[in-house]
Amino acid sequence: MPHKVVPRDPTAAPWDRTGQPEEAPTRADLDRQVYCEARERELASFIGNKTGFTVREGGEVLHVEAWGESGARVRSKRGPSIMETPGSALGDPGHTDATIEILEDRARLRNGDLVVEVYHNYEERFVPFPPLVRFLNADGKELFRESTPHFTSPPQRRYRGRGGDLHRCEVSFDADPAERFYGLGQHQHGLLDQKGAVVDLVQRNTEVAVPFVLSNRGYGFFWNMPGVGHVELGSNRTRWAADAARQIDYWVTTGPTPADIVTRYAKVTGLPPMLPEWASGFWQSKLRYRTQEELVEVAREYKRRGLPLSVIVCDYFHWTRQGEWKFDPSEWPDPRGMVDELRSLGVELMVSVWPTVNPSSHNYAEMDERGLLVSNVTGLPLHLAFWDKGTDDQVFMRFYDSTNPDARDYVWQKAAEGYLGYGIRAFWLDACEPEGLADNADDAQYFLGSGTEVQGVYPREHARAFYEGLQATGEADVVLLCRSAWAGSQRYGAAVWSGDIESTFEALAAQIPAGLNIGISGIPWWTTDIGGFRNGDPTTPYFRELIVRWFQFGTFCPLFRLHGVREPGPLVGSGQTGAANEVWSFGEEAYDIIREQMALRERLRPYVMEQMATASATGLPPMRALFLEFPEEQQAWEVRDQYMFGPDILVAPVIEQGARERDVYLPEGASWLDAWTGEPLKKNGWIRAEAPLGHIPVYLRQGGRLQSLSADQ
């Protein structure tokens, strides 16, 4: 029976949440009871239906609805009714086995493993705060609850006017000091557990905001609001805030294991397609190949040396102008011939596409007239100062409006005309945060709403333009390399890399938790610039050791990709290029080790594709925090500098210059083999592992898919 009304226990004190009467009430208790009974008569009733319920009180409407497997969506706002959130990442709620109970003073929704309860707040006698929300699992264990406000403080759900129908919205929850939080996209703070952190919910180069957290208390929480905001994961309070929104909108799930929670989140925001097999090998890139001949000659050299190469990248400034999305024929005279030769070598060409439009480009006037560009509320509609072809100085660009369906279609049609006819099907969607608008969202106006309200969704909708465009042509194998993402980007074939990071060991160390957290956040296709992007000098011993250690890490990343601007080289203007960045460019010792890593990745590709199939079916990322495989072990929730690559490979990268050994935690829940010798380990738990320059510590689960990674076995 989906919906029933249950009378309140007449023996229960109305101020007591547990429904158990207190013994020997005092006069103060009796006074309070009289007050609470009077409040009950003033309170609005709960209204239920087959999938949820609504509460109206004090000008606020609160709606709780079963959504997905063991999930619930909670929306609230000032005004008469809730609405669909612009840019929402939540797909169809699907079939749910929800049960709704409506009582006099509370309502409960049960959906699979999750229970949501909304109850009137009787804690404060004089200030009528709105109803509180709490979440429990099927066994009755409380997962978390909204905070009970102090009698002089604002309510737990707060709306402060921003003009029109926009408000600054906040919601606060009680905090458990021992709680741990994982996810939130990709950040460079080096934290795996983000308890205690304040994290900005805004897209920036290297910082990818995906507002989903996985808690070690057994739930997942998704802030379904794509605007600018932040989350405070304090020891006394957890607070989510949106700088401008029409309502509060979030989604919660629970499950038996952390992996189940990740899967349930991935299913409501969208599972990724299957990764094309060609994308699982080695990607060669640098900033930048300036001509067609230069790029093709690099691919030829890889083949002459017998090195595996799957993808080579044509970076920016190959175009005539930003916003024209086509090759400059003076430098790229025969794109069809280039693609054909690369394909004959077994290499796919990926082309960089930016979302910026130069006012001097052929397409600018039409796009401006048709309203296909992001506009400004005040001032000139200019967004990013950058170099372009035809000028020695920077010029101001505008971003096209990816939230506008007509703009998406227009940009895709131009890109298709400029690239698709040559057989190009892989696109690098760079600068798609959108860069330059991160700190000016208040002034940006999109088709979908104000920048402060919707800007976080820009990279997802940009990827959508190319994914849907390619799909419409019959292309099934879609990979889009993106510098930013939001919830649901994965369903549009978006792979994310960690942006323009430094070429340092410190940056290398930060990439491990960054990759683990974005995988938890629903984005399984992830990579870095091997060697870092900025300020790397290939002639120095420091960088040559760094590039070796980064390659050893990159071999066990979902995507295996070399990129960066190397010194010395022209670093400004449209002629920008860096020093050589091919695998033979870093000295003979480094080259010998890197070749071994490339051969290892080739041997691993069948295993990698198995993990990609798992990601496509369940959302579980190939690169996994230890607790996704070993949730019962406390240490598995704490280790941030090693990880599982699929279920059977434990990887412990070397992240310190000069290190030739490191501590490794081998989970107790499995027996382990040394990946290089095939020999079983004699103990679990913490060990001191050797880490010569030639390889990093890697271990295989006994009885798993692999028994050795050695080329001789």
C-alpha angles and dihedrals in degrees: 000000000000101000132029138157116227120194117235119259103260091211094056119102106237093226093053112092093200093058091233116131118239120235122247100358116216125227088260089054091051091048089050091049091054090050093048093049088052089049090051090060090052096047122099116246126249114253117206137191136175096287106026148333142254131220124196122191138143094359093308126112118203120190126188119188135176107248125179128331110337089342139124133195118215121197129173138168147154108268142050102301145008121248142194111284113240108251094011112178095204115109127206111320090231126200114330132182092220123169118197124201120190117194130173095262104021147018131219133202119197118192115167109297095355132084121187119193127188116191138170117262111242096163096096119055101196107032117060103217119187122264118289126235126215135175129217136174123242091270091058096254111146111238097185141318141205115270119261103234124235109253093252097040131088118270123272090258109050132187121188117183119251096175130283111014094329124108137178098247128201136173125188130204132190112260131223108213090215094051120116127207129203134180125034092148121271125332136167098224091102094235125133095178104046098192107138094024129119107214125193114227097217132108117248136157104285091006115091115184114209104158100214123117131189114208126206086225087077109265143094123222125197121190099211095200118106098196132100115289143112143240125225113205096189131167092244102031142016111212130182118194136185117196093214128007141136094231145352112266127177140150130215134193139171136192146169094271139018089250090057090052092050090050094049091050092047091051095054093046096039136277118248121249119249113285111245111248092236090063094060095074133071121312119204118205142150138170093280152350104194101197142027092247093051092052096045092047090057090054090048091052091053089055093045089055092047092242121150115247125174104165135021121190131224103205131201129308091046084111133086094235134345105268096033097084099205140102123274100240093209090067102023104038100162113028093164092054090046093053092045093051092047091050089051086057091049092252129132120213118226118195126205116237124186126200093222126108123206113218086227093058122107092242100048100087094049093046091048093048092049094048094245095135130079108262131206128237091217135013130010116337096243124127118170132031108211143140122269141172115289098032137071092209135060118272130197117257134191127220121235114238107254091183089066112085091209091052092050090051092047095051092046092050091052092047090048090052091048100044117002095072089061092057096259113149105157119082133189108212100201128180090019100143078083094257114221095026097070094097097030100056093126090066098045121093120197133186087251096048144288118337093244090055102043113010096107090069094060097098093048093052091045090055089046091060093058097037095052091041093053092044090053089057090054095257108146099174103077125168120166117185107213134183092208140023144177132207109303096024088117093067089063095057094261117166114189129211124194098250133229099345126165124266096243138113088243090059090047090054091051092054094068097064089035091058094043093051096048089050090054087049092064100266107113098168105078140148145157137223098270104233092019125269109256137053099000116149110197092200094066126089089228094059094042091056090044094052091051093051091044092051089051089054094042092054087068097044122103090250123030109214137158118204141141147117107263127201137278106037142099104294103182137055133029090297090062117145136149133221120284114303105180120123092256091055099084104065133280097278093053091042093055092052094043091052089056090052091050091051090048091053089053090054090048097051096096089052091046091053090051089056090047089054088052090050091051092050101039110011092241107143122232089233106061137181109241093249092064087068100027107030095158093063117087094207090056089067092051108044110097104167100062134045148174119266098207116324098303110044124071112197125197109183121203108240104171127080112248095010114145097172137027143181115265129189114218108196116239092226094078142032116243141216127203102249094216099047103022089230118142118246115244096216142024130216120050119359135170106240130197115241111184117182089259096066145000126234109280127168134191127217110246111244092021133120095280131047101179139004095204116121088226096059 
